[in-house]
């Protein structure tokens, strides 16, 4: 599947991955993204509730029977199989060491949970209720007394406190830099009651979600095994979730099975979910091999991430005979801004004029029509597909946030009068940019001190050539990169595509050993302190998200305004201003996003008629149809 992998063509990551609350390593969502106040009836000065929302009422009452978008009568059983690209040698995605196996956190659960039909709310899951005062100086969780780990041992508040402290002590540096000083102390009051006390400086909208969003692991298991959060592991962490590891072959296959003794099968949040007995992941060396494996029935469900394959590749026997179904499912999430990002630590890319000139040589319009069959859209904003995207000229509220930064010389004055920056539009008739665009790009390089020599190549005053290396691990990008490299030569820049394996790709991104690399900017509907991991100066030296090494005081200040927003209107205004500034700084070359999700699968599964807006849910609330499976097996469609 590898939807979160750095080499796929469409948007990165599903809603569930983005909301998983696991800030730690490349390819996982930010723990800090679940930032949530609000809720139900107060007792004196303390509110007691089954959930929490910063904005508006909770969608689900305390006594709901099941989520609106599931089939409560979905059958249990069978297997779903997907694919991943590359290799793996660990089951710990929270460590810098190793390459983690796909779905390695499938067994993890947190105190709070979210739903696929409400972007703002979080609900008690491992707890029955939560308590907090008006000033949010603390939050208390009253834990369920029936939760057990996969070995049958009961979960207690000691495990919650241990897990929380584990991330603070052994989490990666980018996480610790953001959250240090967030919590004053954590008190285990009883075996099933725990309170988090916040420092005055902790952002209000992040407090409850921060405390309740940490995955809960078994303290006893960690102490017995000597496992560390910052080291590669040969097994997933002992957790409370519905799935456990069944079997694996490094770099080949990993299988998870539904725990028959799972504690939470009858919890309303789980009704109609966790329906498969087994979830199997098959590994392939590249996307072409994976597609051939799907055609052969080696796995049964495919999230398609190649426009070429989606447009032209589904003419094989299993499709023509009706064994394989294809669906285009609308995606209500924030559109992922898939980009090539510049490594701003390298001197060549610190001048915005140089970055702009390079970016002007990517002809997206031609790529879309010629290479993508017109199927994608370009992400103009970091919050495409939502009302958080900046548009037109700044509103009065946006201008009030931006003007002080202009007055201090931190942003160009044009940001106050110009429309929000959008990528340059090319003629789709040919890949080669127009003469006007080539002249404008050349003028930018001239102004930046990169002059053309007798060989037509650009050099600086020291005689060093202007060249760049794009690192990739998947051949899916070749048909986009090679034409881009041809265009770079038109302005005297030497480009090179360097193919590396998965482990090298991960390591080079971590070390900053690249000029351009892929990044998927995966924002959410309620951005807050997690933005620091993406864009803040303090995470630039060691971050899996601030891959471009951005250090910009204006961006830092605007992130502060987003974090401080108390109302939805304030949030939208501050995010508009931040989005406008991020686009003006220009540290990436935006590529594309997909407003729909493409799925293909052997016709042995069922799903609810009305899927929720924020999740396809194939591993979550789809189910196995044994009768259909028997028919396809009898027809020879499946191995």
C-alpha positions as CSV (number, residue, x, y, z in Angstrom):
1,X,0.0,0.0,0.0
2,X,2.6,2.5,1.1
3,X,0.2,5.4,1.1
4,X,2.4,7.2,3.6
5,X,5.6,6.3,1.8
6,X,7.6,9.2,0.4
7,X,7.6,8.0,-3.2
8,X,3.9,7.7,-4.1
9,X,2.3,10.0,-6.6
10,X,-1.0,11.0,-5.0
11,X,-1.7,12.5,-1.6
12,X,0.1,11.0,1.3
13,X,-1.6,9.3,4.2
14,X,-5.2,8.5,5.1
15,X,-7.3,10.3,7.6
16,X,-6.7,7.6,10.1
17,X,-3.0,7.9,9.8
18,X,-3.1,11.7,10.2
19,X,-5.3,11.4,13.3
20,X,-3.4,8.5,14.9
21,X,-1.8,10.8,17.5
22,X,1.7,9.4,17.1
23,X,4.3,12.1,16.8
24,X,7.6,10.5,16.5
25,X,9.1,9.4,13.2
26,X,8.9,9.9,9.4
27,X,5.6,8.8,7.9
28,X,3.5,9.1,11.1
29,X,1.1,11.8,12.2
30,X,1.8,14.3,14.8
31,X,0.8,13.4,18.4
32,X,0.1,17.1,18.9
33,X,-2.5,17.3,16.2
34,X,-5.3,16.2,18.4
35,X,-5.9,19.5,20.2
36,X,-9.2,19.7,21.7
37,X,-11.5,22.1,24.6
38,X,-15.3,22.3,25.1
39,X,-17.9,19.8,26.2
40,X,-20.8,18.9,28.5
41,X,-22.2,19.4,32.0
42,X,-20.3,21.0,34.8
43,X,-20.2,20.0,38.5
44,X,-19.2,23.1,40.3
45,X,-16.0,24.5,38.8
46,X,-15.1,21.3,37.0
47,X,-16.6,20.0,33.8
48,X,-17.2,16.2,33.5
49,X,-17.8,14.8,30.1
50,X,-17.4,11.8,27.8
51,X,-15.5,13.9,25.2
52,X,-14.1,17.2,24.2
53,X,-14.2,19.7,21.4
54,X,-12.6,23.1,20.9
55,X,-15.4,24.2,18.6
56,X,-19.0,23.3,18.8
57,X,-20.9,20.5,20.4
58,X,-19.9,16.8,20.4
59,X,-21.5,14.9,17.6
60,X,-22.0,11.7,19.6
61,X,-23.8,11.6,23.0
62,X,-22.5,9.5,25.8
63,X,-25.0,6.7,25.3
64,X,-24.7,6.3,21.5
65,X,-24.9,2.8,20.1
66,X,-22.5,2.9,17.2
67,X,-20.8,5.3,14.8
68,X,-23.1,6.6,12.1
69,X,-21.0,5.4,9.2
70,X,-20.4,1.7,10.2
71,X,-22.5,-1.4,9.5
72,X,-23.2,-2.6,13.1
73,X,-24.0,-6.1,11.7
74,X,-20.9,-6.4,9.6
75,X,-19.6,-10.0,9.8
76,X,-16.3,-10.9,11.3
77,X,-13.7,-13.1,9.6
78,X,-11.6,-13.4,6.5
79,X,-8.5,-11.6,5.4
80,X,-7.7,-8.4,3.6
81,X,-4.3,-8.0,2.0
82,X,-2.5,-4.9,0.8
83,X,1.0,-3.9,-0.4
84,X,3.9,-1.8,0.7
85,X,7.1,-0.9,-1.2
86,X,10.7,-1.4,-0.2
87,X,11.8,-3.2,2.9
88,X,11.5,-3.2,6.7
89,X,13.8,-4.2,9.6
90,X,11.9,-2.9,12.7
91,X,8.5,-2.6,14.3
92,X,9.2,0.7,16.0
93,X,8.2,3.8,14.0
94,X,9.1,6.1,16.9
95,X,12.9,5.5,16.5
96,X,15.4,7.0,14.1
97,X,16.9,3.5,13.8
98,X,15.7,1.2,11.2
99,X,12.8,1.1,8.6
100,X,9.5,0.3,10.3
101,X,7.1,-2.3,9.1
102,X,3.8,-1.2,7.6
103,X,0.9,-0.9,10.1
104,X,3.3,-1.5,13.1
105,X,1.1,0.7,15.3
106,X,-2.2,-1.1,14.4
107,X,-2.4,-2.5,18.0
108,X,-2.0,0.9,19.7
109,X,-4.8,2.8,21.4
110,X,-4.9,6.0,23.3
111,X,-7.1,7.4,26.1
112,X,-9.0,9.5,23.6
113,X,-10.2,8.6,20.1
114,X,-11.6,10.4,17.1
115,X,-14.1,9.7,14.4
116,X,-14.2,9.9,10.7
117,X,-17.2,12.3,10.6
118,X,-16.1,15.0,13.0
119,X,-12.8,16.8,12.5
120,X,-12.9,18.7,15.9
121,X,-14.0,16.2,18.5
122,X,-12.3,13.6,20.7
123,X,-14.0,11.1,22.9
124,X,-13.2,8.9,25.9
125,X,-12.1,5.5,24.7
126,X,-9.8,4.0,27.3
127,X,-11.5,6.3,29.8
128,X,-15.1,6.6,30.8
129,X,-15.1,10.4,31.5
130,X,-12.7,13.3,31.7
131,X,-12.7,16.2,34.0
132,X,-11.3,19.7,33.6
133,X,-11.7,23.2,35.0
134,X,-12.5,26.3,33.1
135,X,-8.9,27.5,33.0
136,X,-7.7,24.0,31.7
137,X,-5.0,23.9,34.3
138,X,-5.4,20.2,34.5
139,X,-7.3,17.3,33.0
140,X,-8.3,14.1,34.8
141,X,-9.1,10.9,33.0
142,X,-11.2,8.3,34.7
143,X,-10.0,5.1,33.1
144,X,-12.0,2.1,32.2
145,X,-11.4,-0.9,34.5
146,X,-11.8,-3.5,31.8
147,X,-9.0,-2.6,29.4
148,X,-6.3,-5.3,29.0
149,X,-3.1,-5.6,27.0
150,X,-2.8,-8.3,24.4
151,X,-1.2,-10.6,27.0
152,X,-4.3,-10.3,29.2
153,X,-2.7,-8.1,31.8
154,X,-5.0,-5.2,33.0
155,X,-4.1,-1.6,31.9
156,X,-3.8,0.9,34.8
157,X,-3.0,4.5,35.2
158,X,0.6,3.5,35.9
159,X,0.9,2.3,32.3
160,X,-0.6,5.6,31.0
161,X,1.9,7.6,33.1
162,X,4.8,5.3,32.0
163,X,3.9,5.7,28.3
164,X,3.6,9.4,28.5
165,X,7.0,9.8,30.2
166,X,8.5,7.4,27.8
167,X,7.8,9.8,24.9
168,X,9.2,12.7,26.9
169,X,12.4,10.9,27.8
170,X,13.1,8.8,24.6
171,X,11.0,10.4,21.9
172,X,12.8,12.0,19.0
173,X,14.3,15.4,19.4
174,X,11.7,17.3,17.3
175,X,8.9,16.0,19.6
176,X,10.8,16.9,22.8
177,X,11.6,20.4,21.5
178,X,7.9,21.1,21.1
179,X,6.5,19.6,24.3
180,X,9.3,20.4,26.8
181,X,7.7,22.3,29.6
182,X,4.2,21.5,28.5
183,X,3.3,19.4,31.5
184,X,4.1,20.4,35.1
185,X,3.4,16.9,36.5
186,X,1.4,13.8,36.1
187,X,-0.3,12.2,39.1
188,X,-1.5,8.7,39.3
189,X,-4.4,9.1,41.9
190,X,-5.8,5.6,41.8
191,X,-5.3,2.6,39.5
192,X,-7.9,4.0,37.2
193,X,-7.6,7.7,37.7
194,X,-4.8,10.0,36.4
195,X,-4.4,13.7,36.2
196,X,-2.2,15.8,34.0
197,X,-1.3,19.3,35.3
198,X,-0.3,21.8,32.7
199,X,2.3,24.6,32.8
200,X,0.9,28.1,32.2
201,X,2.8,28.4,28.9
202,X,1.1,25.3,27.4
203,X,-1.3,26.2,24.6
204,X,-4.9,25.9,25.7
205,X,-6.3,24.2,22.6
206,X,-3.6,21.5,22.8
207,X,-3.9,20.5,26.4
208,X,-6.5,17.9,26.6
209,X,-5.6,16.3,23.3
210,X,-1.9,16.3,24.2
211,X,-2.6,14.4,27.5
212,X,-5.1,12.0,26.0
213,X,-3.5,11.3,22.7
214,X,-0.4,9.4,23.8
215,X,-0.4,5.7,22.8
216,X,-0.6,3.5,25.9
217,X,2.0,0.7,26.2
218,X,2.6,-2.0,28.9
219,X,5.0,-0.8,31.5
220,X,5.7,-4.3,32.6
221,X,6.5,-5.4,29.0
222,X,9.0,-2.6,28.5
223,X,10.7,-3.2,31.8
224,X,10.9,-7.0,31.3
225,X,12.1,-6.8,27.7
226,X,14.4,-3.8,28.1
227,X,12.9,-2.3,24.9
228,X,13.6,1.4,24.2
229,X,11.4,3.8,22.3
230,X,14.5,5.2,20.4
231,X,15.8,1.8,19.2
232,X,14.6,-0.6,16.5
233,X,12.6,-3.5,17.7
234,X,11.8,-7.0,16.4
235,X,8.2,-6.9,17.5
236,X,5.5,-4.3,18.0
237,X,5.1,-2.8,21.5
238,X,2.7,-4.5,23.9
239,X,-0.5,-2.5,23.5
240,X,-4.3,-2.8,24.0
241,X,-5.5,-2.8,20.4
242,X,-7.6,-5.2,18.5
243,X,-4.7,-6.5,16.3
244,X,-1.5,-8.2,17.2
245,X,1.4,-9.5,15.2
246,X,0.8,-12.9,13.7
247,X,3.9,-13.6,11.5
248,X,6.5,-11.8,9.4
249,X,9.4,-12.3,7.0
250,X,11.7,-9.3,6.9
251,X,11.4,-7.4,3.6
252,X,8.8,-9.7,2.3
253,X,5.6,-10.0,4.4
254,X,3.9,-9.0,7.7
255,X,0.6,-10.4,9.0
256,X,-1.5,-9.1,11.8
257,X,-4.3,-11.1,13.4
258,X,-7.4,-10.0,15.3
259,X,-6.9,-10.7,19.0
260,X,-9.8,-13.1,20.0
261,X,-9.5,-11.9,23.6
262,X,-9.6,-8.2,22.7
263,X,-11.1,-6.2,25.5
264,X,-13.0,-3.7,23.5
265,X,-15.1,-5.6,21.0
266,X,-18.4,-4.5,22.3
267,X,-17.5,-0.9,23.0
268,X,-19.8,1.4,20.9
269,X,-16.8,3.0,19.1
270,X,-15.8,-0.5,17.9
271,X,-19.2,-1.8,16.8
272,X,-19.0,-2.7,13.1
273,X,-15.2,-2.2,13.1
274,X,-12.1,-4.5,13.3
275,X,-13.9,-7.0,11.1
276,X,-11.0,-8.9,9.5
277,X,-9.4,-11.9,11.2
278,X,-6.2,-11.2,9.4
279,X,-4.5,-8.2,7.7
280,X,-1.7,-9.1,5.4
281,X,0.9,-6.8,3.9
282,X,3.0,-8.0,0.9
283,X,6.2,-6.2,0.1
284,X,7.5,-5.4,-3.4
285,X,10.6,-3.9,-4.7
286,X,8.8,-1.2,-6.8
287,X,5.4,-0.1,-7.8
288,X,5.4,-1.9,-11.1
289,X,6.1,-5.2,-9.4
290,X,3.4,-4.4,-6.9
291,X,0.8,-3.8,-9.7
292,X,1.7,-7.1,-11.4
293,X,1.3,-8.8,-8.0
294,X,-2.2,-7.3,-7.7
295,X,-3.1,-8.5,-11.2
296,X,-2.0,-12.0,-10.2
297,X,-4.0,-12.0,-7.0
298,X,-1.1,-11.9,-4.6
299,X,-3.0,-9.3,-2.6
300,X,-6.6,-8.2,-2.8
301,X,-6.9,-4.5,-2.0
302,X,-5.0,-1.7,-3.7
303,X,-5.0,2.1,-3.0
304,X,-4.0,3.3,-6.5
305,X,-1.4,6.1,-6.5
306,X,-0.5,6.2,-10.2
307,X,-2.6,8.2,-12.5
308,X,-1.1,6.3,-15.4
309,X,-2.1,2.9,-14.0
310,X,-5.5,4.2,-13.0
311,X,-6.2,5.6,-16.5
312,X,-4.6,2.8,-18.6
313,X,-3.6,-0.2,-16.5
314,X,-6.9,-1.8,-15.5
315,X,-7.6,-3.8,-18.6
316,X,-6.5,-7.2,-17.3
317,X,-8.6,-10.3,-17.0
318,X,-9.7,-9.9,-13.4
319,X,-11.2,-6.5,-14.3
320,X,-12.8,-7.5,-17.6
321,X,-14.4,-10.6,-15.9
322,X,-15.8,-8.5,-13.0
323,X,-13.6,-10.1,-10.4
324,X,-11.9,-6.7,-9.5
325,X,-14.0,-3.6,-8.7
326,X,-12.8,0.0,-9.0
327,X,-14.1,2.9,-7.1
328,X,-13.4,6.6,-6.9
329,X,-14.3,7.8,-3.4
330,X,-14.5,11.6,-2.6
331,X,-11.9,12.7,-0.1
332,X,-13.1,15.3,2.4
333,X,-9.7,15.7,4.0
334,X,-7.4,18.7,3.7
335,X,-5.7,18.2,0.4
336,X,-2.1,16.9,0.9
337,X,0.4,19.3,-0.7
338,X,2.8,16.9,-2.3
339,X,6.0,18.9,-3.1
340,X,9.6,18.8,-3.9
341,X,11.3,20.7,-1.0
342,X,14.6,22.5,-1.1
343,X,17.2,21.8,1.5
344,X,17.6,25.3,2.9
345,X,20.7,24.4,4.8
346,X,22.6,24.3,1.5
347,X,23.8,27.8,0.5
348,X,22.6,27.4,-3.1
349,X,19.0,27.4,-2.0
350,X,19.0,30.2,0.6
351,X,18.2,32.8,-2.0
352,X,14.5,32.9,-2.8
353,X,15.2,34.1,-6.3
354,X,17.1,30.9,-7.1
355,X,14.4,28.8,-5.7
356,X,11.8,30.6,-7.7
357,X,13.8,30.2,-10.9
358,X,14.2,26.5,-10.3
359,X,10.5,26.1,-9.6
360,X,9.5,27.9,-12.7
361,X,11.0,25.1,-14.8
362,X,8.4,22.5,-13.6
363,X,5.6,22.6,-16.1
364,X,2.7,21.1,-14.1
365,X,0.1,21.8,-16.8
366,X,1.9,19.7,-19.3
367,X,2.6,17.0,-16.8
368,X,-1.1,16.9,-15.8
369,X,-2.4,16.6,-19.3
370,X,0.3,14.4,-20.8
371,X,1.5,12.3,-17.8
372,X,-1.5,12.3,-15.4
373,X,-4.4,12.1,-17.9
374,X,-5.9,15.2,-16.3
375,X,-6.7,13.4,-13.1
376,X,-4.9,15.4,-10.4
377,X,-5.1,19.0,-9.1
378,X,-2.3,21.2,-8.1
379,X,-2.2,22.2,-4.4
380,X,-2.2,26.0,-4.4
381,X,-2.5,26.1,-0.6
382,X,-1.1,24.1,2.3
383,X,-4.8,23.7,3.2
384,X,-6.3,22.9,-0.2
385,X,-9.8,21.7,-0.4
386,X,-10.9,23.6,2.8
387,X,-11.9,27.1,3.9
388,X,-8.6,27.4,5.7
389,X,-6.8,28.1,2.4
390,X,-5.8,31.7,1.9
391,X,-7.4,33.4,-1.2
392,X,-7.4,36.8,-2.8
393,X,-5.9,39.7,-1.0
394,X,-5.6,39.7,2.9
395,X,-8.7,40.4,4.9
396,X,-8.6,43.0,7.6
397,X,-7.9,40.4,10.2
398,X,-5.1,38.8,8.2
399,X,-3.5,42.2,7.5
400,X,-3.4,43.0,11.2
401,X,-1.3,39.9,11.7
402,X,0.9,40.4,8.7
403,X,1.6,44.2,8.9
404,X,3.9,44.1,12.0
405,X,6.0,41.5,10.2
406,X,6.2,43.6,7.2
407,X,7.1,46.7,9.3
408,X,10.0,44.7,10.9
409,X,11.3,43.7,7.5
410,X,10.5,40.0,8.0
411,X,8.0,39.8,5.1
412,X,7.9,41.6,1.8
413,X,5.3,44.4,1.7
414,X,3.6,42.9,-1.3
415,X,2.0,40.3,0.9
416,X,-0.4,43.0,2.1
417,X,-1.6,44.0,-1.3
418,X,-1.1,41.0,-3.6
419,X,-3.3,38.0,-4.0
420,X,-2.1,34.9,-2.2
421,X,0.7,33.4,-4.1
422,X,-0.1,30.6,-6.6
423,X,2.2,28.5,-8.7
424,X,3.1,29.8,-12.1
425,X,0.9,28.5,-14.9
426,X,2.5,27.1,-18.0
427,X,1.2,26.2,-21.5
428,X,0.2,22.5,-21.5
429,X,0.9,22.1,-25.2
430,X,4.6,21.3,-24.6
431,X,6.9,20.6,-21.6
432,X,9.4,23.3,-22.6
433,X,8.5,26.6,-20.8
434,X,7.7,29.6,-22.9
435,X,10.4,32.0,-23.9
436,X,9.0,34.6,-21.5
437,X,9.2,32.2,-18.5
438,X,12.7,31.2,-19.4
439,X,13.8,34.8,-19.6
440,X,12.2,35.6,-16.3
441,X,13.9,32.6,-14.6
442,X,17.2,33.6,-16.2
443,X,16.9,37.1,-14.9
444,X,16.3,35.9,-11.4
445,X,19.5,33.8,-11.5
446,X,21.4,36.7,-12.9
447,X,20.2,39.0,-10.1
448,X,21.2,36.3,-7.6
449,X,24.8,36.2,-8.9
450,X,24.6,33.0,-11.0
451,X,26.0,33.9,-14.4
452,X,26.1,31.9,-17.6
453,X,29.5,30.6,-18.7
454,X,30.7,29.8,-22.2
455,X,29.3,26.3,-21.8
456,X,25.9,27.7,-21.0
457,X,25.9,26.6,-17.4
458,X,25.4,28.8,-14.4
459,X,28.2,29.5,-11.9
460,X,28.7,31.8,-8.9
461,X,31.5,34.2,-8.3
462,X,33.7,31.4,-7.0
463,X,33.2,29.4,-10.2
464,X,31.0,26.8,-8.6
465,X,28.3,25.4,-10.9
466,X,24.6,25.5,-10.0
467,X,23.5,21.9,-9.8
468,X,20.9,19.9,-7.9
469,X,20.2,16.3,-7.0
470,X,16.7,15.0,-6.6
471,X,16.7,11.8,-4.5
472,X,14.0,9.2,-5.0
473,X,13.4,5.5,-4.2
474,X,10.4,4.9,-6.5
475,X,10.5,4.9,-10.4
476,X,7.0,6.3,-10.4
477,X,8.5,9.8,-10.5
478,X,10.9,9.3,-13.4
479,X,8.4,10.5,-16.0
480,X,8.1,13.8,-14.1
481,X,11.7,14.4,-13.0
482,X,13.4,13.7,-16.3
483,X,11.4,16.4,-18.2
484,X,12.0,18.8,-15.3
485,X,15.7,18.2,-15.6
486,X,15.6,18.9,-19.3
487,X,14.0,22.2,-18.6
488,X,16.6,23.1,-15.9
489,X,19.3,22.9,-18.6
490,X,17.5,25.7,-20.5
491,X,18.5,28.1,-17.7
492,X,22.0,26.6,-17.2
493,X,21.2,24.4,-14.2
494,X,22.5,20.8,-14.1
495,X,19.9,18.5,-12.5
496,X,20.4,14.8,-11.6
497,X,18.0,12.1,-10.4
498,X,19.6,9.8,-7.9
499,X,17.8,6.6,-7.2
500,X,18.4,5.0,-3.8
501,X,16.8,2.1,-1.8
502,X,14.2,2.7,0.9
503,X,16.6,2.7,3.8
504,X,19.1,5.0,2.1
505,X,16.2,7.4,1.2
506,X,15.0,7.6,4.8
507,X,18.5,8.1,6.1
508,X,19.4,10.8,3.5
509,X,16.2,12.7,4.3
510,X,17.0,12.6,8.0
511,X,20.6,13.8,7.5
512,X,19.7,16.5,4.9
513,X,21.8,14.8,2.2
514,X,19.8,16.1,-0.8
515,X,19.0,19.2,-2.8
516,X,15.3,18.3,-3.5
517,X,13.3,15.6,-1.9
518,X,9.6,14.7,-1.7
519,X,7.5,15.9,1.2
520,X,3.8,15.6,1.7
521,X,2.5,18.4,3.8
522,X,-0.4,16.7,5.7
523,X,-2.3,19.5,7.5
524,X,-5.5,19.0,9.5
525,X,-8.7,21.0,10.2
526,X,-7.5,22.3,13.5
527,X,-3.8,23.2,13.2
528,X,-2.1,24.2,16.4
529,X,1.2,23.3,18.2
530,X,1.9,20.5,15.7
531,X,2.7,23.2,13.2
532,X,6.0,23.7,15.0
533,X,7.1,20.3,13.9
534,X,6.3,21.2,10.3
535,X,7.6,24.8,10.0
536,X,9.2,26.1,13.2
537,X,12.8,27.2,13.5
538,X,13.3,25.2,16.6
539,X,12.7,21.9,14.8
540,X,14.6,22.7,11.6
541,X,17.8,21.0,12.6
542,X,16.2,17.6,13.3
543,X,12.7,17.0,12.0
544,X,11.0,14.5,9.9
545,X,8.5,17.2,8.8
546,X,10.5,20.4,8.6
547,X,12.4,18.6,5.9
548,X,13.4,21.8,4.2
549,X,15.1,23.1,7.4
550,X,12.9,26.2,7.5
551,X,14.1,28.9,9.9
552,X,12.0,32.0,9.5
553,X,11.0,34.3,12.4
554,X,7.9,35.5,10.5
555,X,6.6,32.0,10.2
556,X,7.4,31.4,13.9
557,X,5.4,34.4,14.9
558,X,2.4,33.4,12.7
559,X,2.4,29.9,14.1
560,X,2.1,31.5,17.5
561,X,-1.0,33.3,16.4
562,X,-2.5,30.0,15.2
563,X,-1.8,28.3,18.5
564,X,-3.3,31.1,20.5
565,X,-6.6,31.2,18.5
566,X,-9.5,30.7,20.8
567,X,-12.4,30.7,18.3
568,X,-13.0,29.1,15.0
569,X,-13.0,32.6,13.3
570,X,-9.7,33.4,14.9
571,X,-8.3,30.1,13.8
572,X,-9.3,30.6,10.2
573,X,-7.9,34.1,10.1
574,X,-4.5,33.1,11.6
575,X,-4.2,30.0,9.3
576,X,-5.0,32.2,6.3
577,X,-2.2,34.5,7.2
578,X,0.2,31.6,7.9
579,X,-0.7,29.9,4.6
580,X,-0.2,33.2,2.8
581,X,3.3,33.6,4.3
582,X,4.4,30.0,3.8
583,X,3.5,30.3,0.1
584,X,5.3,33.7,-0.1
585,X,8.5,32.2,1.4
586,X,8.6,29.7,-1.4
587,X,10.6,26.7,0.0
588,X,8.9,24.0,-2.2
589,X,7.8,23.2,-5.7
590,X,4.2,22.1,-5.3
591,X,3.3,19.1,-7.4
592,X,-0.2,17.7,-7.0
593,X,-2.9,16.2,-4.9
594,X,-5.8,13.9,-5.6
595,X,-9.3,15.2,-4.6
596,X,-10.6,11.6,-4.7
597,X,-9.2,8.2,-3.5
598,X,-8.8,5.5,-6.0
599,X,-9.3,1.9,-4.8
600,X,-9.3,-1.4,-6.6
601,X,-10.1,-4.6,-4.9
602,X,-11.1,-8.2,-5.6
603,X,-14.9,-8.3,-5.1
604,X,-14.8,-10.2,-1.8
605,X,-15.4,-7.2,0.5
606,X,-18.3,-5.0,1.5
607,X,-18.5,-1.5,2.9
608,X,-21.2,0.8,4.2
609,X,-23.2,2.5,1.4
610,X,-22.4,6.0,2.7
611,X,-18.7,6.3,3.6
612,X,-17.7,9.1,6.0
613,X,-16.0,12.2,4.6
614,X,-12.7,11.7,6.3
615,X,-11.8,8.0,5.8
616,X,-12.1,5.2,3.3
617,X,-11.7,2.8,6.1
618,X,-10.8,-0.4,4.3
619,X,-8.9,-1.8,7.2
620,X,-11.3,-0.3,9.7
621,X,-15.0,-0.8,8.9
622,X,-15.1,-2.8,5.7
623,X,-15.8,-6.5,5.9
624,X,-15.1,-9.9,4.3
625,X,-17.9,-11.4,2.2
626,X,-17.4,-15.2,2.4
627,X,-19.9,-16.1,-0.3
628,X,-18.3,-13.7,-2.8
629,X,-14.9,-15.0,-1.9
630,X,-16.0,-18.6,-2.5
631,X,-17.3,-17.7,-5.9
632,X,-14.0,-16.0,-6.9
633,X,-11.9,-18.9,-5.6
634,X,-14.0,-21.4,-7.5
635,X,-13.5,-19.3,-10.7
636,X,-9.7,-19.3,-10.1
637,X,-9.5,-15.6,-9.5
638,X,-7.6,-15.8,-6.3
639,X,-4.6,-17.8,-5.2
